[in-house]
Amino acid sequence: MMCRSWPVPAKTAVETPLQLLFVTTATDGHPMWHPRNLILVGREARATLVETYAGIGEAASFTNAVTEIVLGDGARGEYY
């Protein structure tokens, strides 16, 4: 399992969307992926998150992702 934390500091405006791109490269068998993401948007900050999944290869795979977004007081977030 892979865990990542992505903090956005208080009173910060992230103008460019943050992109999380997950690419599986299954070639045989049935691999499973379990990414865990924690996005922390500080007080009065703003950010946009784009989360994308893609698969390359012939074999089937399974992705069981969890993304948690925590907004501080007065923060704004968009999620795609």
ZAVOVO-134452 format. One record per atom (N, C-alpha, C): residue in three letters; residue number from 0; x, y, z. Coordinates in pm, 1 decimal. Atoms other than C-alpha are relative to their C-alpha. Last residue first. Example, Ala and Ser with C-alpha at 12.3 -4.5 7.8 and 13.67 -1.06 7.14 Angstrom:
<pts>
aa SER, i 1, u -82.0, v -119.0, w -6.0
aa SER, i 1, u 1367.0, v -106.0, w 714.0
aa SER, i 1, u -77.0, v 109.0, w 73.0
aa ALA, i 0, u 89.0, v -119.0, w 0.0
aa ALA, i 0, u 1230.0, v -450.0, w 780.0
aa ALA, i 0, u 90.0, v 120.0, w 0.0
</pts>
This chain:
<pts>
aa TYR, i 79, u 44.2, v 60.3, w 125.1
aa TYR, i 79, u -1215.1, v 1619.4, w -1056.3
aa TYR, i 79, u 64.8, v -134.6, w -14.4
aa TYR, i 78, u -50.1, v 136.2, w 22.8
aa TYR, i 78, u -1195.4, v 1784.1, w -715.2
aa TYR, i 78, u -61.4, v -55.6, w -127.8
aa GLU, i 77, u 75.8, v 62.7, w 107.1
aa GLU, i 77, u -1228.6, v 2151.5, w -632.1
aa GLU, i 77, u 66.0, v -133.1, w -30.4
aa GLY, i 76, u -62.3, v 106.1, w 77.6
aa GLY, i 76, u -1115.0, v 2299.6, w -303.0
aa GLY, i 76, u -93.8, v -49.5, w -108.0
aa ARG, i 75, u 81.5, v 43.5, w 113.5
aa ARG, i 75, u -1182.6, v 2616.6, w -111.4
aa ARG, i 75, u 75.7, v -106.1, w -76.5
aa ALA, i 74, u -72.6, v 52.4, w 116.9
aa ALA, i 74, u -1049.4, v 2701.7, w 235.5
aa ALA, i 74, u -100.7, v -40.0, w -108.0
aa GLY, i 73, u -1.2, v -96.1, w 110.2
aa GLY, i 73, u -1238.8, v 2926.7, w 481.1
aa GLY, i 73, u 72.3, v -46.9, w -124.6
aa ASP, i 72, u 100.9, v -106.4, w -7.4
aa ASP, i 72, u -1147.6, v 2707.7, w 779.4
aa ASP, i 72, u 16.2, v 97.9, w -115.9
aa GLY, i 71, u -4.1, v -82.3, w -120.6
aa GLY, i 71, u -923.9, v 2420.0, w 668.9
aa GLY, i 71, u -109.9, v 105.0, w -5.0
aa LEU, i 70, u -5.3, v -144.3, w 22.1
aa LEU, i 70, u -1024.2, v 2173.1, w 399.1
aa LEU, i 70, u 0.6, v 72.0, w 134.5
aa VAL, i 69, u 37.0, v -71.3, w -121.7
aa VAL, i 69, u -940.2, v 1802.5, w 432.6
aa VAL, i 69, u 19.8, v 148.9, w -25.3
aa ILE, i 68, u -33.3, v -141.6, w 10.5
aa ILE, i 68, u -940.0, v 1594.6, w 114.9
aa ILE, i 68, u -53.0, v 69.6, w 124.9
aa GLU, i 67, u 68.4, v -79.2, w -102.2
aa GLU, i 67, u -926.9, v 1215.6, w 140.6
aa GLU, i 67, u 47.9, v 143.4, w -12.7
aa THR, i 66, u -53.8, v -135.7, w -7.4
aa THR, i 66, u -838.4, v 1006.2, w -161.6
aa THR, i 66, u -85.8, v 77.0, w 99.0
aa VAL, i 65, u 71.5, v -85.5, w -94.2
aa VAL, i 65, u -887.2, v 630.0, w -142.3
aa VAL, i 65, u 70.6, v 134.5, w 0.7
aa ALA, i 64, u -55.7, v -126.7, w -47.4
aa ALA, i 64, u -786.9, v 405.9, w -430.5
aa ALA, i 64, u -91.6, v 68.1, w 100.9
aa ASN, i 63, u 88.7, v -28.6, w -112.2
aa ASN, i 63, u -863.9, v 36.6, w -487.0
aa ASN, i 63, u 51.0, v 127.0, w 68.3
aa THR, i 62, u -47.6, v -113.2, w -79.4
aa THR, i 62, u -708.7, v -28.5, w -827.5
aa THR, i 62, u -106.1, v 34.9, w 102.4
aa PHE, i 61, u 101.2, v -60.2, w -84.9
aa PHE, i 61, u -760.5, v -372.7, w -983.4
aa PHE, i 61, u 64.5, v 111.6, w 80.4
aa SER, i 60, u -50.9, v -43.2, w -129.7
aa SER, i 60, u -566.8, v -524.4, w -1272.4
aa SER, i 60, u -113.3, v 68.4, w 75.4
aa ALA, i 59, u 93.3, v -74.1, w -84.6
aa ALA, i 59, u -643.0, v -720.5, w -1587.1
aa ALA, i 59, u 69.1, v 41.2, w 129.4
aa ALA, i 58, u 59.3, v 71.0, w -113.0
aa ALA, i 58, u -358.8, v -822.4, w -1813.9
aa ALA, i 58, u -95.1, v 90.6, w 77.7
aa GLU, i 57, u 108.7, v 89.3, w 39.4
aa GLU, i 57, u -292.2, v -676.2, w -2158.9
aa GLU, i 57, u -72.2, v -62.7, w 118.8
aa GLY, i 56, u -29.1, v 142.8, w -4.4
aa GLY, i 56, u -78.0, v -377.7, w -2072.7
aa GLY, i 56, u -125.2, v -80.9, w -27.7
aa ILE, i 55, u -79.4, v 37.5, w 116.9
aa ILE, i 55, u -116.2, v -12.2, w -1985.4
aa ILE, i 55, u 30.1, v -148.8, w 12.8
aa GLY, i 54, u -59.5, v 132.7, w -0.4
aa GLY, i 54, u -385.3, v 112.1, w -1748.0
aa GLY, i 54, u 71.7, v -26.9, w -131.2
aa ALA, i 53, u -19.2, v 57.7, w 133.2
aa ALA, i 53, u -480.7, v 469.0, w -1667.6
aa ALA, i 53, u 65.0, v -136.9, w 14.0
aa TYR, i 52, u -47.0, v 138.6, w -2.8
aa TYR, i 52, u -616.1, v 650.1, w -1362.3
aa TYR, i 52, u 8.4, v -52.2, w -142.7
aa THR, i 51, u 15.1, v 74.9, w 124.0
aa THR, i 51, u -656.5, v 1027.0, w -1323.0
aa THR, i 51, u 60.8, v -139.9, w 15.8
aa GLU, i 50, u -49.4, v 135.0, w -26.5
aa GLU, i 50, u -712.8, v 1251.7, w -1020.1
aa GLU, i 50, u -31.4, v -86.9, w -121.7
aa VAL, i 49, u 46.1, v 86.7, w 108.2
aa VAL, i 49, u -744.0, v 1624.9, w -1080.8
aa VAL, i 49, u 63.8, v -136.5, w 22.4
aa LEU, i 48, u -64.0, v 130.3, w 13.2
aa LEU, i 48, u -714.4, v 1843.5, w -769.1
aa LEU, i 48, u -65.9, v -76.6, w -114.2
aa THR, i 47, u 79.3, v 90.3, w 83.1
aa THR, i 47, u -792.6, v 2214.7, w -753.3
aa THR, i 47, u 79.8, v -128.3, w -17.8
aa ALA, i 46, u -70.6, v 89.7, w 91.7
aa ALA, i 46, u -653.9, v 2434.6, w -475.7
aa ALA, i 46, u -101.0, v -83.7, w -76.4
aa ARG, i 45, u 85.0, v 59.2, w 103.1
aa ARG, i 45, u -748.9, v 2714.2, w -241.0
aa ARG, i 45, u 84.5, v -81.9, w -95.9
aa ALA, i 44, u -75.0, v 36.2, w 121.0
aa ALA, i 44, u -613.5, v 2839.1, w 90.2
aa ALA, i 44, u -98.8, v -51.3, w -104.5
aa GLU, i 43, u 11.8, v -104.7, w 102.4
aa GLU, i 43, u -810.3, v 3025.4, w 359.8
aa GLU, i 43, u 84.7, v -25.1, w -125.3
aa ARG, i 42, u 96.0, v -108.8, w -23.7
aa ARG, i 42, u -694.6, v 2779.2, w 629.9
aa ARG, i 42, u 10.7, v 107.0, w -108.4
aa GLY, i 41, u -3.0, v -81.8, w -121.3
aa GLY, i 41, u -485.1, v 2496.0, w 489.7
aa GLY, i 41, u -104.3, v 110.0, w 2.7
aa VAL, i 40, u 6.5, v -137.1, w 50.4
aa VAL, i 40, u -574.1, v 2245.3, w 219.8
aa VAL, i 40, u -16.8, v 90.2, w 122.2
aa LEU, i 39, u 27.0, v -93.5, w -108.0
aa LEU, i 39, u -459.5, v 1898.9, w 328.5
aa LEU, i 39, u 5.6, v 140.8, w -56.0
aa ILE, i 38, u -22.0, v -136.1, w 46.7
aa ILE, i 38, u -482.4, v 1629.9, w 58.7
aa ILE, i 38, u -42.5, v 93.3, w 112.9
aa LEU, i 37, u 57.1, v -94.6, w -94.4
aa LEU, i 37, u -442.2, v 1274.6, w 189.7
aa LEU, i 37, u 38.2, v 139.1, w -47.1
aa ASN, i 36, u -43.7, v -139.2, w 12.9
aa ASN, i 36, u -387.6, v 1004.7, w -69.0
aa ASN, i 36, u -71.9, v 85.8, w 102.3
aa ARG, i 35, u 71.1, v -81.5, w -99.0
aa ARG, i 35, u -403.3, v 625.8, w -33.0
aa ARG, i 35, u 58.3, v 140.1, w -6.7
aa PRO, i 34, u -55.1, v -130.4, w -37.3
aa PRO, i 34, u -303.1, v 402.0, w -324.8
aa PRO, i 34, u -90.9, v 73.1, w 98.7
aa HIS, i 33, u 79.6, v -60.9, w -106.5
aa HIS, i 33, u -414.9, v 37.2, w -311.8
aa HIS, i 33, u 57.6, v 136.6, w 39.4
aa TRP, i 32, u -64.5, v -122.5, w -45.7
aa TRP, i 32, u -299.0, v -143.4, w -625.6
aa TRP, i 32, u -93.3, v 68.1, w 99.0
aa MET, i 31, u 90.1, v -93.9, w -65.7
aa MET, i 31, u -389.3, v -502.9, w -714.7
aa MET, i 31, u 81.9, v 116.9, w 53.0
aa PRO, i 30, u -54.2, v -84.8, w -106.2
aa PRO, i 30, u -208.6, v -723.7, w -961.9
aa PRO, i 30, u -106.4, v 95.3, w 55.3
aa HIS, i 29, u 103.3, v -97.1, w -37.4
aa HIS, i 29, u -402.0, v -992.1, w -1150.3
aa HIS, i 29, u 51.2, v 88.8, w 112.8
aa GLY, i 28, u 56.8, v 13.7, w -133.7
aa GLY, i 28, u -156.0, v -1211.0, w -1335.6
aa GLY, i 28, u -107.6, v 104.7, w 23.7
aa ASP, i 27, u 60.4, v 131.4, w -20.5
aa ASP, i 27, u 34.3, v -1091.9, w -1640.0
aa ASP, i 27, u -50.3, v -8.8, w 143.5
aa THR, i 26, u -36.2, v 81.5, w 115.7
aa THR, i 26, u 162.5, v -769.0, w -1796.2
aa THR, i 26, u -53.0, v -142.1, w 12.7
aa ALA, i 25, u 16.8, v 144.1, w -17.0
aa ALA, i 25, u 7.3, v -508.4, w -1565.3
aa ALA, i 25, u 36.3, v -74.2, w -128.2
aa THR, i 24, u -70.1, v 61.7, w 112.6
aa THR, i 24, u 149.0, v -159.7, w -1607.5
aa THR, i 24, u -4.7, v -152.1, w 13.7
aa THR, i 23, u -32.9, v 139.4, w -28.0
aa THR, i 23, u -78.4, v 50.0, w -1388.1
aa THR, i 23, u 59.7, v -61.1, w -126.4
aa VAL, i 22, u -8.4, v 83.8, w 119.3
aa VAL, i 22, u -63.9, v 427.2, w -1426.2
aa VAL, i 22, u 37.0, v -141.1, w 43.8
aa PHE, i 21, u -35.1, v 136.3, w -38.1
aa PHE, i 21, u -178.7, v 662.9, w -1149.3
aa PHE, i 21, u -5.6, v -86.1, w -125.5
aa LEU, i 20, u 11.9, v 91.4, w 113.4
aa LEU, i 20, u -176.7, v 1035.5, w -1225.6
aa LEU, i 20, u 50.6, v -137.0, w 43.0
aa LEU, i 19, u -47.9, v 129.8, w -45.1
aa LEU, i 19, u -242.3, v 1278.4, w -940.6
aa LEU, i 19, u -27.3, v -96.7, w -114.7
aa GLN, i 18, u 44.4, v 122.1, w 66.4
aa GLN, i 18, u -272.3, v 1623.2, w -1088.9
aa GLN, i 18, u 65.7, v -119.8, w 64.4
aa LEU, i 17, u -88.0, v 108.7, w -42.0
aa LEU, i 17, u -262.6, v 1947.5, w -889.7
aa LEU, i 17, u -52.5, v -127.4, w -64.7
aa PRO, i 16, u 56.4, v 119.0, w -64.6
aa PRO, i 16, u -441.6, v 2219.1, w -1083.4
aa PRO, i 16, u 108.4, v -101.4, w 36.3
aa THR, i 15, u -0.3, v 112.4, w 93.5
aa THR, i 15, u -233.3, v 2531.2, w -1152.8
aa THR, i 15, u -59.7, v -122.6, w 69.7
aa GLU, i 14, u 66.1, v -40.1, w 125.4
aa GLU, i 14, u -322.1, v 2844.9, w -953.6
aa GLU, i 14, u -10.4, v -114.0, w -101.0
aa VAL, i 13, u -69.9, v 81.0, w 99.6
aa VAL, i 13, u -243.7, v 2708.5, w -606.0
aa VAL, i 13, u -73.5, v 21.9, w -131.8
aa ALA, i 12, u 85.9, v 29.5, w 114.5
aa ALA, i 12, u -367.2, v 2992.3, w -383.8
aa ALA, i 12, u 84.3, v -75.7, w -102.4
aa THR, i 11, u -69.5, v 22.1, w 127.1
aa THR, i 11, u -193.6, v 2989.4, w -45.4
aa THR, i 11, u -102.2, v -31.0, w -108.0
aa LYS, i 10, u 2.3, v -124.1, w 77.8
aa LYS, i 10, u -351.0, v 3138.2, w 267.7
aa LYS, i 10, u 79.4, v -8.3, w -130.4
aa ALA, i 9, u 105.5, v -97.9, w -25.2
aa ALA, i 9, u -258.6, v 2832.4, w 476.2
aa ALA, i 9, u 21.7, v 124.5, w -86.3
aa PRO, i 8, u -11.2, v -88.3, w -116.7
aa PRO, i 8, u -12.2, v 2587.2, w 320.7
aa PRO, i 8, u -115.4, v 99.8, w 9.7
aa VAL, i 7, u 3.9, v -133.0, w 60.7
aa VAL, i 7, u -127.3, v 2318.9, w 72.5
aa VAL, i 7, u 0.8, v 97.9, w 117.5
aa PRO, i 6, u 50.3, v -118.7, w -69.6
aa PRO, i 6, u -22.0, v 1978.3, w 207.5
aa PRO, i 6, u 2.4, v 125.1, w -88.4
aa TRP, i 5, u -27.3, v -116.6, w 82.9
aa TRP, i 5, u -2.5, v 1658.4, w -4.5
aa TRP, i 5, u -54.1, v 123.5, w 70.7
aa SER, i 4, u 65.4, v -116.8, w -56.4
aa SER, i 4, u 21.5, v 1338.1, w 198.6
aa SER, i 4, u 44.4, v 121.3, w -81.2
aa ARG, i 3, u -61.2, v -129.5, w 29.7
aa ARG, i 3, u 98.9, v 1008.6, w 27.9
aa ARG, i 3, u -80.9, v 109.4, w 66.5
aa CYS, i 2, u 69.7, v -112.9, w -61.9
aa CYS, i 2, u 32.6, v 648.3, w 126.6
aa CYS, i 2, u 76.4, v 127.6, w -29.8
aa MET, i 1, u -74.9, v -123.7, w 12.3
aa MET, i 1, u 126.4, v 344.6, w -88.8
aa MET, i 1, u -83.1, v 112.3, w 62.4
aa MET, i 0, u 85.0, v -117.2, w 0.0
aa MET, i 0, u 0.0, v 0.0, w 0.0
aa MET, i 0, u 89.7, v 123.6, w 0.0
</pts>
